[in-house]
Amino acid sequence: MATLAVILTQPPYGNQSASEGIEFALASTNYGHECSVFFVGTGVLQLMSNQQPTEQKNHAKQLKVMPLYDIDHCYACAVSLLKHNVSVDSAAIDIQPLTPEELSNTLANFDHTVTF
């Protein structure tokens, strides 16, 4: 089984990239891939639990179904969390913050990496 890292770098709204990244991660498990999700840069804004979009899918709700698809490992860049004032405790899902060095080392362990 191949391991897959999906890196989400886009804010939740404004374009389809963030939504497509989540959908890609969810779909990848249907093909036998072991998937983990990484939130980097403005992608950490997807973790905010108080989202109330009017015309797009609610990313927080999409993220909460990831365990149903066997996506159990979610990580976030600690620097990005601080920069965008997103707290681990208030995130919509359980995440493990990683320093840039830890992030790089963790990503090196995956067979494939896809960035959205």
N, CA, C and O atoms as a GROMACS GRO file, in nm:
protein
  464
    1MET      N    1   0.084  -0.117   0.000
    1MET     CA    2   0.000   0.000   0.000
    1MET      C    3   0.089   0.124   0.000
    1MET      O    4   0.179   0.137   0.083
    2ALA      N    5   0.065   0.215  -0.093
    2ALA     CA    6   0.143   0.338  -0.102
    2ALA      C    7   0.098   0.438   0.003
    2ALA      O    8  -0.020   0.447   0.036
    3THR      N    9   0.193   0.514   0.053
    3THR     CA   10   0.159   0.620   0.147
    3THR      C   11   0.153   0.752   0.071
    3THR      O   12   0.235   0.779  -0.016
    4LEU      N   13   0.055   0.832   0.106
    4LEU     CA   14   0.028   0.955   0.034
    4LEU      C   15   0.014   1.072   0.132
    4LEU      O   16  -0.061   1.064   0.229
    5ALA      N   17   0.088   1.178   0.106
    5ALA     CA   18   0.076   1.302   0.184
    5ALA      C   19   0.004   1.404   0.100
    5ALA      O   20   0.047   1.436  -0.011
    6VAL      N   21  -0.106   1.454   0.151
    6VAL     CA   22  -0.181   1.560   0.083
    6VAL      C   23  -0.155   1.689   0.160
    6VAL      O   24  -0.189   1.700   0.278
    7ILE      N   25  -0.095   1.785   0.093
    7ILE     CA   26  -0.059   1.912   0.156
    7ILE      C   27  -0.160   2.018   0.110
    7ILE      O   28  -0.172   2.047  -0.009
    8LEU      N   29  -0.231   2.075   0.206
    8LEU     CA   30  -0.332   2.176   0.177
    8LEU      C   31  -0.274   2.314   0.211
    8LEU      O   32  -0.246   2.343   0.327
    9THR      N   33  -0.255   2.397   0.108
    9THR     CA   34  -0.188   2.526   0.124
    9THR      C   35  -0.279   2.645   0.098
    9THR      O   36  -0.235   2.760   0.109
   10GLN      N   37  -0.404   2.620   0.065
   10GLN     CA   38  -0.495   2.728   0.026
   10GLN      C   39  -0.598   2.755   0.135
   10GLN      O   40  -0.637   2.664   0.208
   11PRO      N   41  -0.644   2.881   0.147
   11PRO     CA   42  -0.750   2.911   0.242
   11PRO      C   43  -0.879   2.840   0.200
   11PRO      O   44  -0.891   2.797   0.085
   12PRO      N   45  -0.972   2.826   0.292
   12PRO     CA   46  -1.090   2.744   0.263
   12PRO      C   47  -1.183   2.798   0.155
   12PRO      O   48  -1.252   2.721   0.089
   13TYR      N   49  -1.186   2.928   0.136
   13TYR     CA   50  -1.281   2.984   0.041
   13TYR      C   51  -1.212   3.081  -0.054
   13TYR      O   52  -1.106   3.134  -0.023
   14GLY      N   53  -1.274   3.104  -0.167
   14GLY     CA   54  -1.217   3.195  -0.265
   14GLY      C   55  -1.181   3.124  -0.394
   14GLY      O   56  -1.184   3.186  -0.501
   15ASN      N   57  -1.148   2.996  -0.386
   15ASN     CA   58  -1.124   2.914  -0.505
   15ASN      C   59  -1.155   2.769  -0.469
   15ASN      O   60  -1.186   2.738  -0.354
   16GLN      N   61  -1.148   2.681  -0.565
   16GLN     CA   62  -1.185   2.542  -0.545
   16GLN      C   63  -1.069   2.454  -0.498
   16GLN      O   64  -1.091   2.337  -0.467
   17SER      N   65  -0.949   2.507  -0.492
   17SER     CA   66  -0.831   2.426  -0.461
   17SER      C   67  -0.841   2.359  -0.325
   17SER      O   68  -0.806   2.242  -0.312
   18ALA      N   69  -0.887   2.429  -0.224
   18ALA     CA   70  -0.897   2.372  -0.090
   18ALA      C   71  -0.996   2.256  -0.088
   18ALA      O   72  -0.968   2.150  -0.033
   19SER      N   73  -1.111   2.278  -0.147
   19SER     CA   74  -1.214   2.174  -0.151
   19SER      C   75  -1.166   2.053  -0.231
   19SER      O   76  -1.189   1.939  -0.192
   20GLU      N   77  -1.100   2.078  -0.343
   20GLU     CA   78  -1.048   1.969  -0.426
   20GLU      C   79  -0.943   1.889  -0.351
   20GLU      O   80  -0.935   1.767  -0.367
   21GLY      N   81  -0.862   1.955  -0.270
   21GLY     CA   82  -0.761   1.885  -0.191
   21GLY      C   83  -0.823   1.789  -0.091
   21GLY      O   84  -0.777   1.676  -0.076
   22ILE      N   85  -0.926   1.835  -0.023
   22ILE     CA   86  -0.994   1.749   0.073
   22ILE      C   87  -1.059   1.631   0.002
   22ILE      O   88  -1.047   1.517   0.046
   23GLU      N   89  -1.127   1.660  -0.108
   23GLU     CA   90  -1.193   1.552  -0.184
   23GLU      C   91  -1.092   1.452  -0.237
   23GLU      O   92  -1.118   1.332  -0.239
   24PHE      N   93  -0.976   1.501  -0.281
   24PHE     CA   94  -0.871   1.412  -0.328
   24PHE      C   95  -0.823   1.320  -0.217
   24PHE      O   96  -0.807   1.200  -0.237
   25ALA      N   97  -0.802   1.377  -0.099
   25ALA     CA   98  -0.756   1.297   0.016
   25ALA      C   99  -0.859   1.189   0.049
   25ALA      O  100  -0.823   1.073   0.070
   26LEU      N  101  -0.986   1.227   0.054
   26LEU     CA  102  -1.091   1.130   0.085
   26LEU      C  103  -1.098   1.020  -0.021
   26LEU      O  104  -1.110   0.902   0.012
   27ALA      N  105  -1.090   1.059  -0.147
   27ALA     CA  106  -1.099   0.961  -0.256
   27ALA      C  107  -0.978   0.869  -0.261
   27ALA      O  108  -0.991   0.753  -0.300
   28SER      N  109  -0.862   0.917  -0.221
   28SER     CA  110  -0.740   0.836  -0.231
   28SER      C  111  -0.750   0.710  -0.146
   28SER      O  112  -0.692   0.607  -0.180
   29THR      N  113  -0.822   0.717  -0.037
   29THR     CA  114  -0.833   0.599   0.049
   29THR      C  115  -0.917   0.490  -0.016
   29THR      O  116  -0.903   0.372   0.019
   30ASN      N  117  -1.004   0.527  -0.109
   30ASN     CA  118  -1.084   0.428  -0.181
   30ASN      C  119  -0.999   0.342  -0.274
   30ASN      O  120  -1.043   0.236  -0.318
   31TYR      N  121  -0.879   0.388  -0.303
   31TYR     CA  122  -0.788   0.315  -0.392
   31TYR      C  123  -0.675   0.248  -0.314
   31TYR      O  124  -0.574   0.208  -0.373
   32GLY      N  125  -0.692   0.234  -0.184
   32GLY     CA  126  -0.598   0.160  -0.104
   32GLY      C  127  -0.477   0.238  -0.055
   32GLY      O  128  -0.383   0.179  -0.001
   33HIS      N  129  -0.478   0.368  -0.074
   33HIS     CA  130  -0.364   0.448  -0.027
   33HIS      C  131  -0.380   0.481   0.120
   33HIS      O  132  -0.491   0.506   0.168
   34GLU      N  133  -0.270   0.482   0.192
   34GLU     CA  134  -0.268   0.530   0.329
   34GLU      C  135  -0.239   0.679   0.322
   34GLU      O  136  -0.130   0.720   0.282
   35CYS      N  137  -0.336   0.760   0.362
   35CYS     CA  138  -0.329   0.904   0.340
   35CYS      C  139  -0.317   0.979   0.472
   35CYS      O  140  -0.382   0.946   0.571
   36SER      N  141  -0.232   1.082   0.472
   36SER     CA  142  -0.222   1.178   0.581
   36SER      C  143  -0.235   1.316   0.521
   36SER      O  144  -0.199   1.338   0.406
   37VAL      N  145  -0.289   1.409   0.600
   37VAL     CA  146  -0.314   1.544   0.550
   37VAL      C  147  -0.231   1.644   0.628
   37VAL      O  148  -0.219   1.636   0.751
   38PHE      N  149  -0.173   1.739   0.555
   38PHE     CA  150  -0.087   1.842   0.613
   38PHE      C  151  -0.145   1.979   0.578
   38PHE      O  152  -0.179   2.005   0.463
   39PHE      N  153  -0.156   2.066   0.677
   39PHE     CA  154  -0.204   2.202   0.657
   39PHE      C  155  -0.086   2.296   0.671
   39PHE      O  156  -0.020   2.299   0.775
   40VAL      N  157  -0.058   2.372   0.565
   40VAL     CA  158   0.060   2.458   0.560
   40VAL      C  159   0.020   2.595   0.505
   40VAL      O  160  -0.070   2.604   0.422
   41GLY      N  161   0.086   2.699   0.551
   41GLY     CA  162   0.056   2.834   0.502
   41GLY      C  163  -0.087   2.872   0.534
   41GLY      O  164  -0.137   2.844   0.644
   42THR      N  165  -0.153   2.936   0.439
   42THR     CA  166  -0.293   2.976   0.462
   42THR      C  167  -0.387   2.856   0.466
   42THR      O  168  -0.505   2.871   0.496
   43GLY      N  169  -0.336   2.739   0.435
   43GLY     CA  170  -0.416   2.616   0.447
   43GLY      C  171  -0.462   2.590   0.589
   43GLY      O  172  -0.563   2.522   0.610
   44VAL      N  173  -0.392   2.643   0.689
   44VAL     CA  174  -0.434   2.623   0.828
   44VAL      C  175  -0.567   2.691   0.857
   44VAL      O  176  -0.634   2.656   0.954
   45LEU      N  177  -0.607   2.787   0.774
   45LEU     CA  178  -0.736   2.853   0.793
   45LEU      C  179  -0.852   2.757   0.773
   45LEU      O  180  -0.962   2.782   0.821
   46GLN      N  181  -0.827   2.646   0.703
   46GLN     CA  182  -0.931   2.544   0.686
   46GLN      C  183  -0.967   2.479   0.818
   46GLN      O  184  -1.075   2.421   0.832
   47LEU      N  185  -0.878   2.487   0.916
   47LEU     CA  186  -0.898   2.421   1.045
   47LEU      C  187  -0.991   2.498   1.138
   47LEU      O  188  -1.032   2.444   1.241
   48MET      N  189  -1.023   2.620   1.106
   48MET     CA  190  -1.106   2.701   1.194
   48MET      C  191  -1.246   2.639   1.207
   48MET      O  192  -1.311   2.609   1.107
   49SER      N  193  -1.289   2.620   1.330
   49SER     CA  194  -1.415   2.550   1.354
   49SER      C  195  -1.538   2.640   1.341
   49SER      O  196  -1.650   2.589   1.334
   50ASN      N  197  -1.520   2.771   1.337
   50ASN     CA  198  -1.634   2.862   1.332
   50ASN      C  199  -1.668   2.909   1.191
   50ASN      O  200  -1.715   3.022   1.173
   51GLN      N  201  -1.645   2.827   1.092
   51GLN     CA  202  -1.672   2.863   0.954
   51GLN      C  203  -1.823   2.862   0.927
   51GLN      O  204  -1.894   2.773   0.972
   52GLN      N  205  -1.869   2.964   0.854
   52GLN     CA  206  -2.010   2.971   0.816
   52GLN      C  207  -2.022   3.021   0.672
   52GLN      O  208  -2.069   3.132   0.649
   53PRO      N  209  -1.981   2.940   0.576
   53PRO     CA  210  -1.988   2.984   0.437
   53PRO      C  211  -2.133   2.992   0.390
   53PRO      O  212  -2.220   2.922   0.442
   54THR      N  213  -2.157   3.077   0.292
   54THR     CA  214  -2.292   3.091   0.241
   54THR      C  215  -2.311   3.021   0.107
   54THR      O  216  -2.422   2.977   0.076
   55GLU      N  217  -2.206   3.010   0.028
   55GLU     CA  218  -2.223   2.956  -0.107
   55GLU      C  219  -2.133   2.837  -0.139
   55GLU      O  220  -2.140   2.785  -0.250
   56GLN      N  221  -2.049   2.794  -0.046
   56GLN     CA  222  -1.960   2.681  -0.070
   56GLN      C  223  -1.974   2.580   0.042
   56GLN      O  224  -2.034   2.607   0.146
   57LYS      N  225  -1.917   2.462   0.019
   57LYS     CA  226  -1.918   2.358   0.122
   57LYS      C  227  -1.841   2.406   0.244
   57LYS      O  228  -1.741   2.477   0.233
   58ASN      N  229  -1.889   2.367   0.360
   58ASN     CA  230  -1.823   2.401   0.485
   58ASN      C  231  -1.703   2.307   0.504
   58ASN      O  232  -1.721   2.187   0.522
   59HIS      N  233  -1.584   2.362   0.499
   59HIS     CA  234  -1.463   2.280   0.508
   59HIS      C  235  -1.451   2.208   0.641
   59HIS      O  236  -1.403   2.095   0.646
   60ALA      N  237  -1.494   2.271   0.747
   60ALA     CA  238  -1.486   2.207   0.878
   60ALA      C  239  -1.567   2.078   0.880
   60ALA      O  240  -1.524   1.978   0.937
   61LYS      N  241  -1.684   2.080   0.816
   61LYS     CA  242  -1.766   1.959   0.810
   61LYS      C  243  -1.699   1.852   0.724
   61LYS      O  244  -1.703   1.734   0.758
   62GLN      N  245  -1.638   1.893   0.614
   62GLN     CA  246  -1.567   1.797   0.530
   62GLN      C  247  -1.451   1.734   0.605
   62GLN      O  248  -1.427   1.613   0.594
   63LEU      N  249  -1.379   1.813   0.681
   63LEU     CA  250  -1.264   1.761   0.755
   63LEU      C  251  -1.305   1.659   0.860
   63LEU      O  252  -1.233   1.563   0.886
   64LYS      N  253  -1.420   1.680   0.920
   64LYS     CA  254  -1.465   1.592   1.028
   64LYS      C  255  -1.498   1.450   0.981
   64LYS      O  256  -1.505   1.359   1.063
   65VAL      N  257  -1.518   1.429   0.851
   65VAL     CA  258  -1.546   1.294   0.802
   65VAL      C  259  -1.419   1.216   0.769
   65VAL      O  260  -1.426   1.098   0.735
   66MET      N  261  -1.304   1.279   0.777
   66MET     CA  262  -1.180   1.211   0.740
   66MET      C  263  -1.156   1.081   0.817
   66MET      O  264  -1.110   0.984   0.756
   67PRO      N  265  -1.185   1.073   0.947
   67PRO     CA  266  -1.165   0.945   1.016
   67PRO      C  267  -1.252   0.832   0.958
   67PRO      O  268  -1.213   0.715   0.966
   68LEU      N  269  -1.366   0.865   0.901
   68LEU     CA  270  -1.452   0.763   0.838
   68LEU      C  271  -1.386   0.704   0.714
   68LEU      O  272  -1.420   0.594   0.670
   69TYR      N  273  -1.290   0.778   0.658
   69TYR     CA  274  -1.215   0.734   0.540
   69TYR      C  275  -1.076   0.684   0.578
   69TYR      O  276  -0.987   0.673   0.493
   70ASP      N  277  -1.057   0.655   0.705
   70ASP     CA  278  -0.929   0.606   0.757
   70ASP      C  279  -0.814   0.706   0.741
   70ASP      O  280  -0.698   0.667   0.728
   71ILE      N  281  -0.847   0.834   0.743
   71ILE     CA  282  -0.743   0.937   0.747
   71ILE      C  283  -0.732   0.979   0.893
   71ILE      O  284  -0.809   1.061   0.943
   72ASP      N  285  -0.635   0.920   0.959
   72ASP     CA  286  -0.621   0.939   1.103
   72ASP      C  287  -0.509   1.034   1.143
   72ASP      O  288  -0.501   1.075   1.259
   73HIS      N  289  -0.422   1.068   1.049
   73HIS     CA  290  -0.307   1.152   1.082
   73HIS      C  291  -0.318   1.284   1.008
   73HIS      O  292  -0.308   1.290   0.885
   74CYS      N  293  -0.336   1.390   1.085
   74CYS     CA  294  -0.343   1.525   1.030
   74CYS      C  295  -0.241   1.612   1.103
   74CYS      O  296  -0.232   1.610   1.226
   75TYR      N  297  -0.167   1.685   1.026
   75TYR     CA  298  -0.059   1.766   1.079
   75TYR      C  299  -0.077   1.911   1.033
   75TYR      O  300  -0.143   1.938   0.932
   76ALA      N  301  -0.018   2.003   1.108
   76ALA     CA  302  -0.021   2.144   1.068
   76ALA      C  303   0.114   2.206   1.100
   76ALA      O  304   0.177   2.174   1.201
   77CYS      N  305   0.156   2.296   1.015
   77CYS     CA  306   0.280   2.370   1.037
   77CYS      C  307   0.259   2.463   1.156
   77CYS      O  308   0.171   2.549   1.153
   78ALA      N  309   0.340   2.448   1.260
   78ALA     CA  310   0.327   2.528   1.381
   78ALA      C  311   0.349   2.677   1.352
   78ALA      O  312   0.283   2.762   1.411
   79VAL      N  313   0.439   2.708   1.263
   79VAL     CA  314   0.466   2.847   1.227
   79VAL      C  315   0.343   2.908   1.159
   79VAL      O  316   0.306   3.022   1.188
   80SER      N  317   0.280   2.832   1.070
   80SER     CA  318   0.160   2.880   1.001
   80SER      C  319   0.045   2.899   1.099
   80SER      O  320  -0.031   2.996   1.088
   81LEU      N  321   0.032   2.809   1.195
   81LEU     CA  322  -0.073   2.823   1.296
   81LEU      C  323  -0.056   2.954   1.372
   81LEU      O  324  -0.152   3.028   1.392
   82LEU      N  325   0.066   2.982   1.415
   82LEU     CA  326   0.093   3.107   1.487
   82LEU      C  327   0.069   3.230   1.400
   82LEU      O  328   0.008   3.327   1.444
   83LYS      N  329   0.118   3.224   1.278
   83LYS     CA  330   0.105   3.338   1.187
   83LYS      C  331  -0.040   3.374   1.160
   83LYS      O  332  -0.075   3.492   1.149
   84HIS      N  333  -0.125   3.272   1.149
   84HIS     CA  334  -0.266   3.295   1.115
   84HIS      C  335  -0.358   3.288   1.237
   84HIS      O  336  -0.480   3.287   1.225
   85ASN      N  337  -0.296   3.284   1.356
   85ASN     CA  338  -0.370   3.287   1.482
   85ASN      C  339  -0.474   3.175   1.491
   85ASN      O  340  -0.588   3.198   1.532
   86VAL      N  341  -0.435   3.056   1.452
   86VAL     CA  342  -0.522   2.939   1.462
   86VAL      C  343  -0.470   2.852   1.577
   86VAL      O  344  -0.353   2.813   1.577
   87SER      N  345  -0.555   2.823   1.671
   87SER     CA  346  -0.517   2.745   1.788
   87SER      C  347  -0.543   2.596   1.765
   87SER      O  348  -0.644   2.559   1.706
   88VAL      N  349  -0.452   2.513   1.813
   88VAL     CA  350  -0.471   2.368   1.804
   88VAL      C  351  -0.596   2.327   1.881
   88VAL      O  352  -0.670   2.239   1.837
   89ASP      N  353  -0.619   2.391   1.994
   89ASP     CA  354  -0.734   2.358   2.078
   89ASP      C  355  -0.867   2.394   2.014
   89ASP      O  356  -0.968   2.329   2.040
   90SER      N  357  -0.869   2.496   1.930
   90SER     CA  358  -0.994   2.538   1.867
   90SER      C  359  -1.011   2.484   1.724
   90SER      O  360  -1.108   2.518   1.656
   91ALA      N  361  -0.918   2.402   1.679
   91ALA     CA  362  -0.926   2.347   1.544
   91ALA      C  363  -1.046   2.254   1.530
   91ALA      O  364  -1.088   2.190   1.627
   92ALA      N  365  -1.100   2.248   1.411
   92ALA     CA  366  -1.219   2.166   1.384
   92ALA      C  367  -1.191   2.017   1.399
   92ALA      O  368  -1.283   1.938   1.424
   93ILE      N  369  -1.065   1.977   1.384
   93ILE     CA  370  -1.026   1.837   1.395
   93ILE      C  371  -0.899   1.828   1.479
   93ILE      O  372  -0.833   1.928   1.506
   94ASP      N  373  -0.865   1.706   1.520
   94ASP     CA  374  -0.741   1.686   1.593
   94ASP      C  375  -0.623   1.695   1.497
   94ASP      O  376  -0.620   1.628   1.394
   95ILE      N  377  -0.529   1.779   1.531
   95ILE     CA  378  -0.409   1.795   1.448
   95ILE      C  379  -0.286   1.790   1.536
   95ILE      O  380  -0.291   1.819   1.656
   96GLN      N  381  -0.177   1.752   1.474
   96GLN     CA  382  -0.048   1.753   1.543
   96GLN      C  383   0.035   1.864   1.482
   96GLN      O  384   0.069   1.857   1.364
   97PRO      N  385   0.070   1.966   1.560
   97PRO     CA  386   0.155   2.072   1.504
   97PRO      C  387   0.299   2.023   1.489
   97PRO      O  388   0.350   1.949   1.573
   98LEU      N  389   0.363   2.066   1.382
   98LEU     CA  390   0.502   2.029   1.354
   98LEU      C  391   0.584   2.154   1.324
   98LEU      O  392   0.536   2.245   1.256
   99THR      N  393   0.705   2.157   1.373
   99THR     CA  394   0.797   2.263   1.335
   99THR      C  395   0.832   2.242   1.188
   99THR      O  396   0.810   2.133   1.135
  100PRO      N  397   0.887   2.343   1.121
  100PRO     CA  398   0.926   2.324   0.980
  100PRO      C  399   1.020   2.205   0.960
  100PRO      O  400   1.007   2.132   0.862
  101GLU      N  401   1.113   2.185   1.052
  101GLU     CA  402   1.206   2.071   1.040
  101GLU      C  403   1.132   1.939   1.055
  101GLU      O  404   1.155   1.845   0.979
  102GLU      N  405   1.042   1.930   1.155
  102GLU     CA  406   0.964   1.808   1.174
  102GLU      C  407   0.873   1.783   1.055
  102GLU      O  408   0.853   1.668   1.014
  103LEU      N  409   0.818   1.890   0.999
  103LEU     CA  410   0.732   1.878   0.882
  103LEU      C  411   0.809   1.819   0.765
  103LEU      O  412   0.762   1.727   0.699
  104SER      N  413   0.926   1.872   0.741
  104SER     CA  414   1.010   1.822   0.632
  104SER      C  415   1.049   1.676   0.653
  104SER      O  416   1.044   1.596   0.560
  105ASN      N  417   1.087   1.642   0.774
  105ASN     CA  418   1.126   1.503   0.805
  105ASN      C  419   1.008   1.407   0.791
  105ASN      O  420   1.024   1.295   0.742
  106THR      N  421   0.890   1.450   0.834
  106THR     CA  422   0.771   1.365   0.825
  106THR      C  423   0.732   1.343   0.680
  106THR      O  424   0.701   1.231   0.640
  107LEU      N  425   0.734   1.450   0.600
  107LEU     CA  426   0.698   1.437   0.458
  107LEU      C  427   0.795   1.346   0.383
  107LEU      O  428   0.756   1.281   0.285
  108ALA      N  429   0.919   1.339   0.426
  108ALA     CA  430   1.018   1.254   0.359
  108ALA      C  431   0.985   1.106   0.371
  108ALA      O  432   1.039   1.024   0.297
  109ASN      N  433   0.898   1.070   0.464
  109ASN     CA  434   0.863   0.929   0.485
  109ASN      C  435   0.750   0.879   0.394
  109ASN      O  436   0.715   0.762   0.400
  110PHE      N  437   0.694   0.965   0.312
  110PHE     CA  438   0.582   0.926   0.226
  110PHE      C  439   0.629   0.888   0.087
  110PHE      O  440   0.728   0.940   0.035
  111ASP      N  441   0.555   0.794   0.027
  111ASP     CA  442   0.587   0.753  -0.111
  111ASP      C  443   0.553   0.861  -0.213
  111ASP      O  444   0.626   0.883  -0.310
  112HIS      N  445   0.439   0.931  -0.190
  112HIS     CA  446   0.391   1.031  -0.285
  112HIS      C  447   0.342   1.153  -0.208
  112HIS      O  448   0.291   1.142  -0.096
  113THR      N  449   0.359   1.270  -0.269
  113THR     CA  450   0.314   1.395  -0.211
  113THR      C  451   0.235   1.472  -0.316
  113THR      O  452   0.279   1.486  -0.431
  114VAL      N  453   0.118   1.521  -0.276
  114VAL     CA  454   0.034   1.601  -0.365
  114VAL      C  455   0.001   1.732  -0.293
  114VAL      O  456  -0.039   1.730  -0.176
  115THR      N  457   0.018   1.843  -0.361
  115THR     CA  458  -0.006   1.973  -0.299
  115THR      C  459  -0.123   2.044  -0.366
  115THR      O  460  -0.132   2.050  -0.489
  116PHE      N  461  -0.210   2.097  -0.284
  116PHE     CA  462  -0.324   2.176  -0.332
  116PHE      C  463  -0.317   2.315  -0.274
  116PHE      O  464  -0.403   2.398  -0.301
   0.00000   0.00000   0.00000
